[in-house]
Amino acid sequence: MVIDTMYANYESQSYGIYLKVHSKKGEGASCIMNLFVNDSLITQKLKDKKVYAMGGFYERLFGLSENMLTQDTSWVGIQMNSIPYEMFQYIEDVKNETIYNVEPFRTLPANVRTNISEGGIGYFLASDVTMTKVKIVKLLGE
């Protein structure tokens, strides 16, 4: 995926972080997004914000409350890690077997899809990384 535009918009005591991206040649593409404020990682887990898109998309990806911006001028960055569609499916499978299925007397989950051969469990991944930043200056009286 390619990042076209990133901007922040003040929305009722928080900042919406918007991103416009497109996949090359309009083909399907997937990525994992990390959010940084002043070079500190805000998103805690890589699997928290993943996106699969066919063509392009333009949407609000993250929301930042005012107290997350501790300085009058802050740099907010998005790190986009491209992943194959199979990795996207793997993360969805893991979530379906763990987070989305938390019944107390449920049986143990099955093995999720993998790209490791010979009966291995897990996933091997290499990724392209793209980083972009936007500066947010707090207005007086906020």
PAZAPA-4460 file (N, C-alpha, C; in steps of 0.05 Angstrom, whole numbers, plus 32768, in hexadecimal, padded with zeros to 4 digits):
% residues 142
    n_x    n_y    n_z   ca_x   ca_y   ca_z    c_x    c_y    c_z   seq   type   mol
   8011   7FE8   8000   8000   8000   8000   8012   8019   8000     1      M     A
   8007   802E   7FF6   8015   8048   7FF4   8004   805D   8003     2      V     A
   8012   806C   8015   8004   8081   8023   8003   809A   8012     3      I     A
   7FEB   80A4   800C   7FE7   80BC   7FFC   7FE6   80D5   800E     4      D     A
   7FD6   80D4   8023   7FD1   80EB   8034   7FCC   80E2   8051     5      T     A
   7FD6   80F2   8064   7FD0   80EE   8080   7FCA   810A   808C     6      M     A
   7FB5   810C   809C   7FB0   8125   80AA   7FA2   8120   80C4     7      Y     A
   7FA3   8134   80D6   7F95   8133   80EF   7F7F   8147   80EF     8      A     A
   7F69   8141   80FB   7F52   8153   80FC   7F48   8154   8119     9      N     A
   7F45   816C   8124   7F3B   8170   813F   7F1D   816B   813F    10      Y     A
   7F14   8158   8151   7EF8   814F   8151   7EEF   814C   816E    11      E     A
   7EE3   8160   817A   7ED7   815D   8194   7EEA   8151   81A9    12      S     A
   7EFF   8160   81B0   7F12   8159   81C5   7F24   8141   81BE    13      Q     A
   7F26   813B   81A5   7F39   8127   819C   7F41   812D   817F    14      S     A
   7F56   8120   8177   7F60   8123   815B   7F5C   8109   814C    15      Y     A
   7F4F   810B   8136   7F4C   80F4   8124   7F64   80F3   8111    16      G     A
   7F70   80DC   810E   7F86   80D8   80FC   7F7C   80CA   80E3    17      I     A
   7F7D   80D7   80CD   7F72   80CD   80B4   7F89   80C6   80A1    18      Y     A
   7F84   80B2   8091   7F98   80A8   807E   7F8A   80A1   8064    19      L     A
   7F97   80A9   804E   7F8E   80A1   8033   7FA4   8090   8027    20      K     A
   7F9E   8078   8020   7FB2   8066   8014   7FA5   8058   7FFC    21      V     A
   7FB6   804E   7FEC   7FAD   803D   7FD5   7FBF   8026   7FD1    22      H     A
   7FB4   8010   7FC7   7FC4   7FF9   7FC1   7FCE   7FFC   7FA4    23      S     A
   7FE5   7FF3   7F9F   7FF1   7FF5   7F84   7FE0   7FE6   7F70    24      K     A
   7FDB   7FF3   7F59   7FCB   7FE7   7F43   7FAF   7FDF   7F4B    25      K     A
   7FA5   7FEA   7F61   7F8A   7FE4   7F6A   7F86   7FC8   7F74    26      G     A
   7F9C   7FB9   7F78   7F99   7F9E   7F82   7F95   7F9E   7FA0    27      E     A
   7F8C   7F88   7FAB   7F88   7F86   7FC8   7FA3   7F87   7FD6    28      G     A
   7FA3   7F94   7FED   7FBC   7F97   7FFD   7FB4   7F98   801B    29      A     A
   7FC6   7F90   802C   7FC0   7F92   8049   7FD8   7F9D   8057    30      S     A
   7FD3   7FA9   806E   7FE9   7FB4   807E   7FE1   7FB6   809B    31      C     A
   7FF5   7FBA   80AC   7FF1   7FBE   80C9   7FFB   7FDA   80CF    32      I     A
   7FEC   7FE9   80DE   7FF3   8005   80E4   7FFB   8008   8101    33      M     A
   8010   8017   8106   8019   801F   8121   8017   803D   8123    34      N     A
   800F   8047   813A   800C   8064   813F   8021   806D   8153    35      L     A
   802F   8082   814C   8043   808E   815D   803C   80AB   8164    36      F     A
   8041   80B4   817C   803E   80D0   8184   8059   80D8   818F    37      V     A
   8066   80EC   8182   8081   80F5   818B   8094   80DD   818E    38      N     A
   8094   80CC   817A   80A6   80B5   8178   80A0   809F   818E    39      D     A
   808A   80A1   819C   8082   808C   81AF   806C   807B   81A3    40      S     A
   806F   8061   81A3   805B   804F   8198   8042   8050   81A9    41      L     A
   802B   8056   819D   8011   8057   81AB   8002   803D   81A9    42      I     A
   8002   8032   8191   7FF4   8018   818E   8006   8003   819B    43      T     A
   7FFA   7FF2   81AA   8008   7FDF   81BB   800F   7FC5   81AC    44      Q     A
   7FFE   7FBC   819A   8001   7FA3   818D   7FFF   7FA6   816F    45      K     A
   8011   7F9A   8160   8010   7F9D   8143   7FF5   7F94   8137    46      L     A
   7FE9   7F7F   8143   7FD0   7F75   8138   7FB8   7F87   813D    47      K     A
   7FBB   7F9C   814D   7FA4   7FAC   8155   7F97   7FBB   813D    48      D     A
   7FA8   7FC5   812A   7F9C   7FD5   8114   7FA7   7FC9   80FA    49      K     A
   7F96   7FB9   80EE   7F9E   7FAE   80D4   7F88   7FB5   80C0    50      K     A
   7F91   7FB8   80A7   7F7F   7FC1   8092   7F83   7FAF   807A    51      V     A
   7F6D   7FA8   806D   7F6E   7F9B   8053   7F5E   7FAC   8040    52      Y     A
   7F69   7FB3   8029   7F5B   7FC5   8017   7F5E   7FBB   7FFA    53      A     A
   7F4A   7FBF   7FEB   7F4B   7FBA   7FCE   7F48   7FD5   7FC1    54      M     A
   7F5D   7FDE   7FB4   7F5D   7FF9   7FA9   7F68   800D   7FBD    55      G     A
   7F57   801F   7FC7   7F61   8033   7FDA   7F4C   8038   7FF0    56      G     A
   7F54   8046   8005   7F42   804D   801A   7F4A   8067   8027    57      F     A
   7F38   8074   8034   7F3D   808D   8041   7F2B   808E   8059    58      Y     A
   7F38   808C   8071   7F27   808A   8089   7F36   8093   80A2    59      E     A
   7F27   8096   80B7   7F32   809D   80D1   7F3C   8083   80DD    60      R     A
   7F56   8082   80E1   7F63   806A   80EB   7F66   806A   8109    61      L     A
   7F6C   8081   8114   7F72   8082   8131   7F65   809B   813C    62      F     A
   7F5F   809B   8156   7F57   80B3   8165   7F6A   80B8   817C    63      G     A
   7F72   80D1   817F   7F84   80D9   8195   7F76   80ED   81A7    64      L     A
   7F74   80E6   81C0   7F68   80FA   81D3   7F7D   8110   81D8    65      S     A
   7F73   8126   81E1   7F85   813D   81E6   7F9B   8136   81FA    66      E     A
   7F95   8126   820E   7FA9   8120   8222   7FC0   810E   8218    67      N     A
   7FBC   8102   8200   7FD1   80F2   81F4   7FE6   8104   81E7    68      M     A
   7FDF   811D   81E1   7FF2   8130   81D6   7FFC   8141   81EC    69      L     A
   8012   813A   81F7   801C   8147   820F   802B   8161   820A    70      T     A
   8031   8167   81F1   8040   817F   81EA   802E   8191   81D9    71      Q     A
   8035   81AB   81D8   8026   81BE   81C7   8028   81B7   81AA    72      D     A
   803F   81AC   81A2   8043   81A3   8186   804C   8186   8187    73      T     A
   803D   8175   817A   8042   8158   817B   8044   814D   815E    74      S     A
   8055   813A   815B   8057   812B   8141   8049   8111   8145    75      W     A
   8036   810C   8133   8027   80F3   8132   8030   80E4   8119    76      V     A
   8038   80CB   811D   8042   80BB   8106   8032   80A1   8103    77      G     A
   8030   8098   80EA   8024   807F   80E4   803A   806E   80D7    78      I     A
   803E   8056   80E1   8050   8043   80D5   803F   802D   80C8    79      Q     A
   8042   802A   80AE   8031   8016   80A0   8043   7FFF   8098    80      M     A
   803D   7FE7   80A1   804C   7FCF   809A   803B   7FBE   8087    81      N     A
   8045   7FBA   806F   8035   7FAA   805C   8037   7F8D   8064    82      S     A
   8021   7F7F   8061   8020   7F63   8067   8011   7F54   8051    83      I     A
   8018   7F3B   804C   8008   7F2C   8038   7FEC   7F26   8043    84      P     A
   7FDA   7F20   8030   7FBF   7F1A   8038   7FBE   7F02   804B    85      Y     A
   7FD0   7EEF   8047   7FD1   7ED8   8059   7FD6   7EDF   8075    86      E     A
   7FE7   7EF4   807A   7FEC   7EFE   8095   7FD3   7F0A   80A1    87      M     A
   7FC5   7F1A   8090   7FAC   7F26   8098   7F98   7F10   80A1    88      F     A
   7F97   7EFA   8092   7F86   7EE3   8099   7F8F   7ED6   80B3    89      Q     A
   7FA9   7ED3   80B6   7FB4   7EC7   80CE   7FAC   7ED7   80E7    90      Y     A
   7FAF   7EF1   80E6   7FA8   7F02   80FD   7F8A   7F00   8103    91      I     A
   7F79   7EFF   80EE   7F5C   7EFC   80F2   7F57   7EE1   80FE    92      E     A
   7F64   7ECC   80F5   7F60   7EB1   8101   7F67   7EB1   811F    93      D     A
   7F7E   7EBD   8126   7F87   7EBE   8142   7F72   7ECD   8152    94      V     A
   7F68   7EE4   8148   7F54   7EF2   8157   7F3A   7EE2   815A    95      K     A
   7F32   7ED4   8144   7F1A   7EC4   8146   7F1C   7EAD   815A    96      N     A
   7F34   7EA3   815D   7F38   7E8D   8170   7F3E   7E96   818C    97      E     A
   7F44   7EAF   8190   7F4B   7EB9   81AB   7F38   7ECF   81B4    98      T     A
   7F3C   7EE7   81AA   7F2E   7EFF   81B3   7F10   7EFC   81AF    99      I     A
   7F07   7EF3   8197   7EEB   7EF3   8191   7EDD   7EDA   819C   100      Y     A
   7EEB   7EC7   81A7   7EDF   7EAE   81B2   7EE9   7EAB   81CF   101      N     A
   7EDB   7EB7   81E2   7EE3   7EB6   81FE   7ECE   7EA9   8210   102      V     A
   7EC0   7E96   8205   7EAC   7E88   8215   7EBB   7E77   822A   103      E     A
   7EB0   7E76   8242   7EBF   7E69   8259   7EC4   7E4C   8255   104      P     A
   7EB3   7E3C   8248   7EB6   7E1F   8246   7EBC   7E16   822A   105      F     A
   7EC7   7E28   821A   7ECE   7E22   81FE   7EE6   7E10   81FD   106      R     A
   7EE6   7DFE   81E9   7EFD   7DED   81E5   7F16   7DFD   81DB   107      T     A
   7F2D   7DF0   81DC   7F45   7DFD   81D3   7F43   7E04   81B5   108      L     A
   7F4E   7E1A   81AC   7F4C   7E22   8190   7F5D   7E10   817E   109      P     A
   7F55   7E0E   8165   7F65   7DFF   8151   7F7C   7E10   8148   110      A     A
   7F8F   7E03   813B   7FA6   7E12   8130   7F9C   7E24   811A   111      N     A
   7FA6   7E3C   8119   7F9E   7E4F   8104   7FB0   7E4B   80EC   112      V     A
   7FA8   7E58   80D6   7FB8   7E56   80BD   7FD5   7E5E   80C2   113      R     A
   7FE7   7E53   80B3   8003   7E5A   80B6   8011   7E5A   809B   114      T     A
   8028   7E66   8099   8038   7E64   8080   8052   7E55   8086   115      N     A
   8054   7E48   809C   806B   7E38   80A3   8065   7E1B   809C   116      I     A
   8076   7E0D   808E   8071   7DF2   8085   8078   7DDD   809A   117      S     A
   8074   7DC4   8094   807A   7DAE   80A5   806C   7DAE   80C0   118      E     A
   8053   7DB8   80C1   8044   7DB8   80D9   804A   7DCD   80ED   119      G     A
   805A   7DE1   80E5   8061   7DF7   80F8   8049   7E08   80FE   120      G     A
   8049   7E16   8114   8034   7E28   811C   8040   7E44   811D   121      I     A
   8031   7E57   8112   803B   7E73   8113   803B   7E7F   80F7   122      G     A
   804B   7E94   80F4   804C   7EA2   80DB   8066   7EB0   80D8   123      Y     A
   8073   7EAE   80C1   808C   7EBC   80BC   8085   7ED4   80AA   124      F     A
   8090   7EEB   80AF   8089   7F03   80A0   80A0   7F16   809C   125      L     A
   80A1   7F21   8084   80B3   7F38   807E   80A0   7F4E   8073   126      A     A
   80A7   7F67   8078   8094   7F7C   8072   80A2   7F95   8067   127      S     A
   8095   7FA3   8054   809C   7FBE   804C   8092   7FD1   8061   128      D     A
   80A1   7FE5   8068   8098   7FF8   807C   8098   8014   8070   129      V     A
   8082   8023   8075   807F   803F   806C   8078   804F   8085   130      T     A
   8084   8067   8087   807E   8078   809F   8077   8094   8094   131      M     A
   8063   80A0   80A0   805C   80BB   809A   8054   80C9   80B4   132      T     A
   8058   80E3   80B6   8052   80F3   80CE   8042   810C   80C7   133      K     A
   8034   8115   80DB   8026   812F   80D9   802A   813D   80F4   134      V     A
   802D   8158   80F2   8031   8168   810A   8016   8173   8113   135      K     A
   8011   8171   812E   7FF9   817B   813A   8001   8191   814D   136      I     A
   7FF6   81A9   8149   7FFC   81C0   815A   7FE2   81C6   8169   137      V     A
   7FE2   81C4   8184   7FCA   81C9   8193   7FC3   81E7   8191   138      K     A
   7FAA   81EC   818E   7FA0   8208   818D   7F9C   8212   81A9   139      L     A
   7FA0   822C   81AC   7F9C   8239   81C7   7F7F   8235   81CF   140      L     A
   7F7B   822E   81E8   7F60   822B   81F3   7F55   820F   81F0   141      G     A
   7F65   81FC   81E5   7F5C   81E0   81E3   7F5F   81D3   81FE   142      E     A
***
